[in-house]
Amino acid sequence: MKGKVVVITGGTSGIGQVAAENLAGMGARIVMVARDKSRAESTLSRLRQFGPGVKHSVHFADVSIIGDVRKVALEIAAAEPRIDVLLNNAGAMFYDRQITADGLERTFATNHMSYFVLTLALRERLAAAAPSRVVNTSSDAHRRAKLDFDDLQCEKEYKAFTAYGRSKLSNILFTRELARKFAGTGVTANSLHPGFVDTRFAEGGHGALYYAFRVAKKFALTPEKGAETIIYLASSPDVAGVTGEYFAKCARATPTNEAQDDDVARRLWSESQRLSGLG
């Protein structure tokens, strides 16, 4: 990883921060997309300890807003002639239905549309660094999910974990279609389940689901353990030519049949294009 450029969202806490620090320790230069300035500055200070003299950087954006993601992608593209690894890792679950400035349900916008918009906006920089990699953090939460294209924004009914599961299913479907579209370019795309990890995820909530998460976190993985598959997919020569796959515990895993449906993947891509205005 020495001298390679790694762009990461969700890199200021949890598994993203651990992944950023480990990759910096391997010699990579980290380019973070963050929203919270104090956490970003704290993470930059830690990164400098792992890579003395390396000019790690941060760009600020609310990744739930399409315009913000486009803007930060332009900033990164202007600053970085090539990107070796793009880690789409930012994610959240919202206990109540929220609508973004774009009119999108916030879970879908944050967890799926940010991946779609940032990746497509940086595709030329990824191609310039080929062989390069896109790594998308998904989850086994997709296993109970199915996309309803008549209600992608959960207007009919909103349940926090259902919306989250659909967004994680979208991550896998996006990865499959991205791998197909990037075939022959030298850019690979893979998704992963990090495991259930004790992080800031699902904080600030209410009700039975919130308390269930609080109890479950007592038995959860550490962020260090949860980050292992992200680091593996970003850096290991073992997966240099692997694309379109889903991983867990640093090994290929089998997602649900819905997550392997290429017709659904193509339809999601088309709908994401329509919503973002990107081709």
C-alpha positions in Angstrom: 0.0 0.0 0.0 3.0 2.3 0.1 2.3 5.5 -1.8 -1.3 4.5 -2.7 -4.2 6.9 -2.3 -7.2 5.6 -0.3 -10.4 7.6 -0.2 -12.7 6.7 2.6 -16.1 7.8 3.9 -17.0 7.1 7.5 -13.4 7.1 8.5 -13.5 9.2 11.6 -14.9 6.5 14.0 -15.5 2.8 14.4 -14.3 0.3 11.7 -13.6 3.1 9.2 -11.2 4.8 11.5 -9.5 1.5 12.3 -9.2 0.7 8.6 -7.8 4.1 7.8 -5.2 3.8 10.5 -4.1 0.4 9.5 -3.9 1.3 5.8 -1.9 4.4 6.8 0.4 2.2 8.8 1.0 0.2 5.6 2.1 3.4 3.8 -1.1 4.6 2.1 -2.1 8.2 2.0 -5.6 8.6 3.4 -8.2 11.0 1.9 -11.2 11.2 4.2 -14.7 12.4 3.5 -16.2 13.5 6.9 -18.9 15.7 8.3 -17.8 16.3 11.9 -14.7 18.6 12.0 -13.6 17.8 15.5 -13.6 14.0 14.9 -11.9 14.6 11.5 -9.1 16.6 13.0 -8.6 14.0 15.8 -8.4 11.2 13.2 -5.9 13.2 11.1 -3.7 13.6 14.1 -3.8 9.8 14.7 -3.1 9.1 11.0 0.0 11.3 11.1 1.4 9.1 13.8 1.0 6.1 11.5 2.4 7.8 8.5 4.9 10.5 9.4 5.4 13.0 6.6 2.5 11.7 4.6 0.0 14.4 3.6 -3.3 12.8 4.7 -6.3 15.0 4.1 -10.0 15.5 4.7 -12.9 16.9 2.7 -16.1 17.8 4.4 -19.6 16.8 3.2 -23.0 15.5 4.4 -23.1 12.3 2.4 -26.9 12.1 2.7 -27.1 15.1 0.3 -26.4 14.4 -3.3 -25.1 17.9 -4.0 -22.6 17.6 -1.1 -21.3 14.3 -2.4 -20.9 15.7 -6.0 -19.1 18.8 -4.6 -16.7 16.8 -2.5 -16.1 14.4 -5.4 -15.1 17.3 -7.6 -12.8 18.6 -4.8 -11.1 15.2 -4.5 -10.8 14.7 -8.3 -9.2 18.1 -8.6 -6.7 17.2 -5.8 -6.0 13.6 -6.7 -4.9 12.6 -10.2 -5.4 8.9 -9.3 -7.2 6.9 -6.6 -6.1 3.4 -5.8 -8.8 2.4 -3.4 -12.3 3.9 -2.7 -13.8 2.7 0.6 -17.5 3.5 0.7 -18.0 2.9 4.4 -20.2 5.6 5.8 -23.5 4.3 7.1 -26.3 5.0 9.6 -29.7 3.8 10.8 -32.4 6.4 11.7 -35.1 5.4 14.1 -37.6 7.8 12.6 -38.2 8.5 8.9 -36.3 11.6 7.8 -36.4 13.3 4.4 -33.3 14.9 2.9 -33.1 18.1 0.9 -33.3 15.9 -2.2 -36.6 14.4 -1.1 -35.0 11.0 -0.3 -35.4 8.9 2.8 -32.3 9.5 4.7 -31.2 5.9 5.3 -31.4 5.2 1.5 -29.6 8.4 0.7 -26.8 8.0 3.2 -26.2 4.3 2.8 -26.8 3.7 -0.9 -26.9 7.0 -2.9 -23.7 8.3 -1.4 -21.9 5.1 -2.6 -23.4 5.4 -6.0 -22.7 9.2 -6.5 -19.2 9.2 -5.1 -18.1 6.1 -7.0 -19.4 7.3 -10.4 -18.0 10.8 -9.9 -14.5 9.4 -9.1 -14.5 6.6 -11.8 -12.0 8.4 -14.0 -9.5 8.7 -11.1 -10.0 5.1 -10.2 -9.4 4.1 -13.9 -6.3 6.2 -13.9 -4.9 4.1 -11.0 -5.9 0.7 -12.4 -5.5 -1.9 -11.1 -7.6 -0.2 -8.4 -10.4 -1.2 -6.0 -13.8 -0.1 -4.8 -14.8 -1.6 -1.4 -18.4 -1.2 -0.2 -19.4 -1.9 3.4 -22.7 -3.7 3.4 -24.1 -6.1 6.1 -25.8 -9.4 6.7 -28.8 -7.2 7.6 -29.6 -7.5 3.9 -30.7 -11.1 4.5 -34.3 -10.2 5.5 -34.6 -7.4 2.9 -36.2 -7.1 -0.5 -36.5 -3.9 -2.6 -39.9 -2.4 -3.3 -39.3 -0.2 -6.3 -42.8 1.3 -5.8 -41.7 2.4 -2.3 -37.9 2.9 -2.2 -38.3 5.9 0.1 -40.5 4.0 2.7 -43.4 6.3 2.3 -46.0 3.5 2.9 -44.5 2.3 6.1 -41.2 3.1 7.9 -39.4 0.6 10.1 -35.8 1.6 11.0 -34.2 -1.8 10.6 -36.2 -2.7 7.5 -35.0 0.6 5.8 -31.4 -0.3 6.9 -31.6 -3.8 5.6 -32.8 -2.5 2.2 -30.0 -0.1 2.0 -27.5 -2.8 2.7 -29.1 -5.0 0.1 -28.7 -2.0 -2.3 -25.0 -1.9 -1.5 -24.5 -5.5 -2.7 -26.7 -5.0 -5.8 -24.8 -1.8 -6.7 -21.5 -3.6 -6.2 -22.5 -6.4 -8.6 -23.7 -4.0 -11.3 -20.6 -1.8 -10.8 -18.3 -4.8 -11.3 -20.2 -5.6 -14.5 -19.9 -2.1 -15.8 -16.2 -1.8 -14.8 -15.3 -5.1 -16.4 -12.1 -4.8 -18.4 -11.0 -1.5 -16.9 -8.8 -2.9 -14.1 -11.1 -1.5 -11.4 -12.6 -4.2 -9.1 -15.6 -3.8 -6.8 -16.5 -5.9 -3.8 -18.8 -5.6 -0.8 -18.6 -7.0 2.7 -20.2 -7.8 6.0 -18.0 -6.6 8.8 -19.9 -8.4 11.5 -21.9 -6.9 14.3 -19.5 -4.4 15.8 -19.5 -2.2 18.9 -19.4 1.3 17.4 -21.4 4.5 17.4 -23.9 2.8 15.1 -27.6 2.9 16.3 -26.9 5.4 19.1 -29.3 8.2 20.0 -32.4 6.1 19.4 -35.4 5.1 21.3 -37.8 2.2 21.9 -37.3 -1.5 21.9 -34.9 -1.6 19.0 -32.6 0.9 20.7 -32.5 -1.2 23.9 -32.0 -4.4 21.9 -28.9 -2.8 20.3 -27.6 -1.7 23.6 -27.8 -5.2 25.0 -26.4 -6.8 21.8 -23.4 -4.5 21.8 -22.2 -6.2 25.0 -21.4 -9.2 22.8 -20.3 -7.4 19.7 -17.0 -7.5 17.9 -14.4 -4.8 18.5 -13.9 -2.2 15.8 -10.4 -3.8 15.2 -12.0 -7.1 14.5 -14.8 -5.6 12.4 -12.3 -3.7 10.2 -10.4 -6.8 9.2 -12.4 -7.6 6.0 -12.3 -4.0 4.9 -8.5 -3.9 5.2 -8.2 -7.3 3.5 -10.3 -6.2 0.5 -8.4 -2.9 0.2 -4.9 -4.3 0.4 -4.5 -8.1 0.0 -2.9 -9.4 -3.2 -5.2 -12.5 -2.8 -8.2 -10.5 -4.1 -6.4 -8.4 -6.7 -8.4 -9.8 -9.6 -11.6 -10.6 -7.7 -14.7 -8.5 -8.5 -18.5 -8.5 -7.9 -18.2 -10.6 -4.8 -19.5 -10.4 -1.2 -17.1 -11.1 1.7 -17.3 -11.9 5.4 -14.5 -12.8 7.7 -12.0 -12.2 4.9 -13.5 -14.9 2.7 -16.1 -15.0 0.0 -19.7 -15.4 1.3 -23.0 -16.1 -0.3 -25.6 -13.3 -0.1 -29.3 -13.9 -0.5 -30.9 -14.8 -3.9 -32.3 -11.3 -4.0 -28.8 -9.8 -3.6 -27.7 -11.9 -6.6 -30.5 -10.9 -8.9 -28.9 -9.0 -11.8 -32.2 -7.8 -13.1 -32.9 -6.1 -9.7 -29.3 -4.8 -9.7 -29.8 -3.2 -13.2 -33.1 -1.7 -12.1 -31.6 -0.2 -9.0 -28.8 1.3 -11.1 -31.3 2.9 -13.4 -33.3 4.3 -10.6 -30.2 5.6 -8.9 -29.2 7.3 -12.1 -32.6 9.0 -12.3 -32.4 10.2 -8.7 -28.8 11.5 -9.0 -28.6 12.6 -12.6 -25.5 10.6 -13.1 -24.8 8.1 -15.9 
